[in-house]
Amino acid sequence: MTELVRAATLLPAVRREIELRTADGLTLVGELALPESHDPVATLVCLHPLPTAGGFMDSHILRKAAARLPAMADIAVLRFNFRGVSSPRGTSEGEFGHGDDERFDLDAAMAFVADHKLPDPWLLGWSFGTEVALKHGLEHPVVGALLLSPPLHRTEQSELAQWAGSGKRLVAVIPELDDYLRPAEAAERFSVVPECELVAVEGGKHLWVGENQTYRVLTEIVERLNPAVLPLPTEWP
């Protein structure tokens, strides 16, 4: 019997709690979700929204990516709490680092990816997480970065410009009705990276609330990581 995919849908996957150890001595808590019966074709490393505004590893788009994409798209999904952040999984040690000290958190996540030989990693940043990806992602062997609702508050234009010619893909998914950065301004800010893919989402909002917006965001992700499986199902199994 098939059921509609809804906000609380949790599809089959191999899920395990993990810990990441940073170079500055902190332990971060997280989860790795893998396809149930075979190897993943690609990996998402999820960087969550602003901790001081309630962002954490269970922020809904990241939670739904982990709940659905291992089964729907054969993608491994790694989520973790940045330093000082709590969720039902637990609390990561440390204090909010304003996007600077979080580079150590990203370093630890990418070391985990390398140690476990997870394939073709992409960074998936959302809001504050996009700042961490843009400021520090070039240091790592990622295929590219997917940016959901990038505010570009903490990222300097010089940092953004370093992505030009890097060989790493950059995809910015910009909500039409975003609270911080809308498509016209995004086109101007991202013009320093000519190869950046700008995706303007009509009717989209910063928090991507509702199944239609969730489906659109997950589709944009899978379009880059495993397009052969599209369109994503709306029912399961």
Helices and strands as residue ranges (DSSP letters): E 3-4, E 14-21, E 27-34, E 42-47, G 51-53, H 60-73, E 75-80, E 86-87, E 90-91, H 102-115, E 121-126, H 128-136, G 137-139, E 144-148, H 157-161, E 169-175, H 183-189, G 190-192, E 197-201, H 211-225, G 227-229, E 235-236
